[in-house]
Amino acid sequence: MKGRGIGRRLALAALLALTASACERERPNPAPLNTFGSPRRGVAMINAYGCGACHVIPGVDGAGGMVGPPLIGWSRRTYIAGMLPNTPAYLMRWIMTPQQVVPGNAMPDMGVSQQDARDIAAYLYTIR
């Protein structure tokens, strides 16, 4: 009987290892190069649109809001809003039109232009 318990534990451990490695493969490349934006300008746009009123954003003075989720470790996240793959295209879409992506969510449409969304996304992908 002891042998069967060890075998089950080893099988469970192998399954967990495979699951964890699959999650790692699904994570997008966190480099901001596909945004075609400027991380430096992104900080200015984060301030201009008031993103820090709702989010904690590392590296942005005064960005300590507690309404939305903290954006700590953004480049390592797998999903945006718990449902979109964390890719530059989806992130820019989310920044520009969050109410079209998930109607009724807490993030308002702020009228963010495409270039401003590129810059904001470029900065967010620098946050490790």
N, C-alpha and C positions, 0 to 999 in steps of 0.2 A: 504494500500500500504506500509505503514511503516513496518508492520510485515513481509512482503515478503522480503524486503531489509535486515532486520536483519537475517532472516532465511538463505538467500543466503550468507551473510557474515559469519555466523556461519558454514555453510557447507564448505565454502572456507577455513576457519580457520582449520576445522577438516581435510580437505584434505591436507593442508600444513603440519599439524602436523604429519599425517600418512606418508607423503613423507619424511619428515625429519627423522622420526624414522626408516624408511626403509633404508635410507642412513647410519645411524649409525650402523645398523645391518650388513651392507655389509663391514664395515671396518674390516680389519684383526686384529688379536691380534698383537700389535706392539712389543712384546717381541722378543729379538734376539735369544732365545733358540733354534729355529729350524734351525739356520744357522750353528751350530756347529763350530762357529768361535770365535775369540778373538777380542773384541772391541779395546783392547790396541794395538794389532798387526795391526788392521784395520787402525788406525791413521798412523802408519808407512807405510802401503801399499798405503794409499791415498797420502802420500807425495812421495813415490817411483814412483808411476805411474803418478804423476803430476795432479791429479784430481782438485786440487785447482786452477790450471791455468784457468779452465773453469767454476768452480762452487764456490759459497760462501758455505763454510761448517763450521758450528759452531764448535768450539773447536779444529780446525786445524789451526795452525799458518800459515799465508800467503795464506790461501784458500779464495781468494776474487775475483775470476774470474767472468766475466760478460757474457761469451759466452753461457753457459748452464744455466739452471734454478738454483736458490739458493736452497740448500737442507735443509733449515730451516724447522723445524717441520716435518722432514721426517717420523718419526714413526707414525704420525697422518694422513698421506696421504692415500688416497683410491686407487689411480692409479699410475702406473709407465708409463712414456711417454704418459700419457693421455689415455691409452688403456689397460694396463695389470693390473690385481689386484695386489695390493701391498702385496705380500707374499714373504717369503724368497726365495723360489724356482725361482719365476719370477725375483726377484731382482738380484739374482746371475746370472741367464741367461742373463739378460740385461747388467750387468757389464762385463761379459765375451764376449758376442757377440752381441752388440747393432745393428750392421749392418745386421745381420741375422734376428733379431727380426723385425726391421723396416728399410729396405734398404733405403739408402739415407738420413737418419737423420743426425744431426750435430755431434753426438757422435761417435768418431772413435773406431774401434776395437783396443784395446791396448795390446792384448796378455796376459790378466789377467788370471792367473791360477785359477783352481777351489778353492784351499785353500785360495788364496789371495782374491778371490771374497767372500768367506765365511767370512773372517775377515773384509773386507770392509763393507759387509752387516751387520755384527754384530755391527760395530760401528754406521752405519747409523741408525739402529733401537734404538740406545740410544738417538738420537736427538729428543727431544720433542718439 
